[in-house]
Amino acid sequence: MNKARKAELVEEIKENLQNSTAVYLVDYRGINVADINQLRREFRKEGVKYKVYKNTLLSRAIDEVGGYDKLKDLLVGMTGIVFADENFVAPAKIIRDYYKQNEKLAFKGGYIESDFYDESALEMLASMPTKEEVMASIVGSIASPASGIVGALNAVVRDIVSLVDEISKKKAA
């Protein structure tokens, strides 16, 4: 690989680091090409990028960007990197589920915003609700009182209608 290509890749890594809210490092040792392609599809479905770069290029990009120093110690062996934007929980869920099924794709560690999480935090990260789940919960909470008010108003109207009906029956008799 020539110097120009290396510089181009370092710039690509830096751009991904700067535009991501979360970065996960995984050890992809022992995973075949078909499984890696399936994982990439799952990541892509969630709007997440999965890439494999040389550890030296990752290290250089981390140095230039700053703020991801604890990742440098994890750049050993076969390292894949996951870049997440808004949906920072999805990669943790995908990594955890794949690891449980195959005991491969081990989580090494990562950053969410500026907080570092080591390999022991994967289960906690994967159990967090996604953005869509939080939004659905909020909408449900907001809609619940509104539907209660609508039900109460309907009950009042129903009672008035039945009262008017009773009065009209008495006057007719």
N, C-alpha and C positions, 0 to 999 in steps of 0.2 A: 504494500500500500504506500503510495507516494505521500509527500508532505502536504500537498494541496488537498488530497482526499481526507487525510487525517484532520487538517484544519477545518474542513467542511463538516466533518462528523462532529468535531468538538463544538462548533457553532450550533449544529442541530441539537445536540444534547443540552447546551446552555439555553437555547430557546425553549425547549421542552421543560426544563427545570423552572425557568422563569414564568412560564405560562400555566404551570400546574399547581393545584392546591394540595396535591398529595403525590408522593413518590414512594414506591414499594420496590425493594430488591428481593429477588427470589433466586434460589438455586435450582436450575432446570436439569441437573445431571440425571441421566437415565431416561429422559422422556424422548419418545420417538417423534419423527417429523409429523406424522398424522395427528398425534395428540397436541403437539405445539400449534399446528394449524387450527385445530378445534378450539384450543384455548384462545388463540388470537381472535377467532370469530366471536367467542363469548365476550372477550374484552371489548371488541369493536361494537358489539350490540349495545353495550353499556356506555359507549362513548369514551372508552379508555384506550390508551396506546400501550402496546407491549413491544419492547425492542430489546435486541441483544447487541451490545457494543463490547469492544475490548475493554478490559478493566483499566488499562492505562489511559484510554481516551476518556472514560468516565471520571477517573481520578483528576485528570487535567481540567475537565469541564467543571467539576465540583470545586476545584481550587479557584477557578476564574469567577464562578458565580458567587461562591461564599454562602455560608449558612447551612451547609449540609455536611459538615465535617465528620460527623459520626458515621456517615455512609462509607467513608474511605476505608475504615477498618474492616468493612464487610465485603470489600471488593477482592474476594479470594475465590478461586475456582470458577465454575460456570455460572455467570451472573446474568440474569435477565432483569430488566427494569420496566416498571409499570408507571405511566404518567396518567394521573386522573385530574379532571377539572372539577366540576361541581359535584359529581357523584363519587366521592372519595370512599364510600363504604363498599361499593360494588366490587372493586378489585379484591378486597379482603374476603368477601363472601366467595368469590370465584376461586381464589387461592386456597381457602380453607376447604371448600367442597372437593376440589381436585385432590388436595393432599389426603383428605379422609378416604377417598376412593382408591387412590393409587400409591399413597405414601411417597409421592414425588412432588416436585415443585415446592420445596421448603421455603417458607418465609424467613428472610434474613433480618429484615428491619426496614424502617422507612420513616418518612416525615409526613405529617399532616399539618398544613400551614407551617409553623416553625417548631412544632413539637415532635420530638423523636420517639419512636416506638420500637422496641426490640422484638425478637421472635416470640417472646412469651405473651405479647399483647395481641396476637392475631385473633384469638377467639373473642376477645373484648371488642375489637374493631369490627369483626364480622357480625357481631350481634347487635350493633347499632342500627337504628332504623335508617332507611334511605331517605333521600329528600322527598320522593314521591309519597312514602309512607307517612312522613311527618306532615306534609301538606294535606293528605287525606284525613289525617287525624284532626288537624286544625279545622278543616272544612266541616267535618262531622261534628266537632264541638260547637262550631258557630251555627250550623244548621239545626242542631238538636233543640236549643231554646226557641228558635224561630218556628219549628214545626209544632212545638208545644203551644206557642201563642196562637198559631193558626188553628190548632185543635180546640183550644179554649174559646176562641172567637166563633168557631163553627158550632160549638156546644151552646153558646149564648143565643146565636141566631136560631138554632134548632128549638131551643126552649121557648123563644119568643113566638116562633111559628106555631108550635104546639099549643101555647097559651091562647093565641089569636084563634086557632082552630077550635079550642074548647069553648071560648066565649061565643064564637059564631054558632056553635051547636046549641048552647044554652038559649041564645036569643031566638033561634029558629024553633025551639021546642016550646 
